[in-house]
Amino acid sequence: MEKKNISQELNVEVFEFVFTPEEVGRAEDEAVRHVNANYSIRGFRKGKAPKGIIMSYLGENFDEIVFDELGKKVEEELKDEELFIPAIIAERKRNDDGSITFVVELHRKPKAEVKDYKGVEFSIPKKEEVLVNYVDNKLEELRNENAIIEPKEGPAEIGDVVEIEYTIVKDGKVIADKKTQEIHIVEGDDRPIVTNIIGKKKGDIVEFERTFENSDNVYNYTVGIKEVYKRILMELDDEFAKSVTSEVETLEELKKKIEKEGMEAFDNWKRDFLRQQAFDKIADFVDVKISDKTIDYFVVKSIENLIKEKTYQTYLKQAGSEENLRNQIRESILNELKRERFIEEIARTNEIEVTEEEILKNAEELAPYWGISVERAVEIVKSREDLREDIVSNLKKNKVLDLVIEVATIKEIETEEEKKEETSEDTKVENEEKE
């Protein structure tokens, strides 16, 4: 077998693997043995059909068996290659001289060139404004959590709480029988079980059908209104403050307590907020030398996954056309690859590593979100390499983003100014579309 490099485009090398007529003959003999061992050909005892008859009987299928046999040798030749994606056999063909040629694409990890990202500008709302909003929002949240509910006459409206009893039938089979539930009707909740009870009173019964996306099943609902409650929010005063927590006596004390919590929350929020901005920006600060062929491979795989998950038609409808969808997927993949390569390069050049102590500390922090004990979380991370790799990857990413933030220009802006910037950008985009 002769291996020849016939072309290279960015990260893709194309090789020819040429098998001599003698090698092809041996592969054909192996194919004949395979056919005779596994199949019977009419007119011949099993295992006794001659090569010529088998070749004539199978036609192009015989070539496929031969190609597969020779393909094993190509795989063996490539087993130590460092590839970004699996090798792609672009062509397999017989030549006039009896030889066979494989044309194989080898996709290497694309090279990346990081640009100067020092001084990149990020914006963040002023701490004082955020704290004011935090206190106001928290007070409103507490009012809602501690709302007084009392039965009301008349129909259910936005803001009310409705106690219902429902039954669900699918294909004549009861899958939920006289289940009870309390529903808080809020603006924008367009679930059928919510929209169908608005305007209904105690004692009313409503029936409706419901289907779900990517499913042909029809569910028949019967919903009875057991009670309608009006929610009464308490006034923001000292009595309200004392009812919320025993740690305070006045509304002002409650506000100061919430503000203290907000200051601690702000520091964590600020870190995550800046990291997200940095993550969104880093794709602009790296050039990735990658072939369209590699991108096309990922586009095809993404579309195959959408089809497998039965979400392709939904995304297609949103995109408007197959071309638009492919372009959107393409752009998303390219940006993802850029971010990955940026993080890899910055981590490499700055010798950023993740220690065992950091991995286990992160496992402890994740334990409450996983709903398990700290000890169990640590045990799982130690035993599961895939989970461990995810944690290492995330910690390394955050270290890189923090490095970018350290050399960035952080601009504090007022909330109204932030809105104006967003509006200005939206208007600019809209005007460009009109052009």
Sequence and secondary structure as in RCSB ss.txt:
>XXXX:A:sequence
MEKKNISQELNVEVFEFVFTPEEVGRAEDEAVRHVNANYSIRGFRKGKAPKGIIMSYLGENFDEIVFDELGKKVE
EELKDEELFIPAIIAERKRNDDGSITFVVELHRKPKAEVKDYKGVEFSIPKKEEVLVNYVDNKLEELRNENAIIE
PKEGPAEIGDVVEIEYTIVKDGKVIADKKTQEIHIVEGDDRPIVTNIIGKKKGDIVEFERTFENSDNVYNYTVGI
KEVYKRILMELDDEFAKSVTSEVETLEELKKKIEKEGMEAFDNWKRDFLRQQAFDKIADFVDVKISDKTIDYFVV
KSIENLIKEKTYQTYLKQAGSEENLRNQIRESILNELKRERFIEEIARTNEIEVTEEEILKNAEELAPYWGISVE
RAVEIVKSREDLREDIVSNLKKNKVLDLVIEVATIKEIETEEEKKEETSEDTKVENEEKE
>XXXX:A:secstr
 EEEEEEEETTEEEEEEEE HHHHHHHHHHHHHHHHHH   TTS TT   HHHHHHHHTHHHHHHHHHHHHHHHH
HHHTT   SS  EEEEEEE TTS EEEEEEEE   EEEE   TT EEEEE HHHHHHHHHHHHHHHHHHHT EEE
E SS   TT EEEEEEEEEETTEEEEEEEEEEEE  TT   HHHHTTTT  TT EEEEEE  TT    EEEEEEE
EEEEEEE   SSHHHHHHH TT SSHHHHHHHHHHHHHHHHHHHHHHHHHHHHHHHGGGGEEEE  HHHHHHHHH
HHHHHHHHTT HHHHHHHHSSHHHHHHHHHHHHHHHHHHHHHHHHHHHHTT    HHHHHHHHHHHHHHHTS HH
HHHHHHHH HHHHHHHHHHHHHHHHHHHHHHTSEEEEE HHHHHHHHHHHHHHHHHHHH 
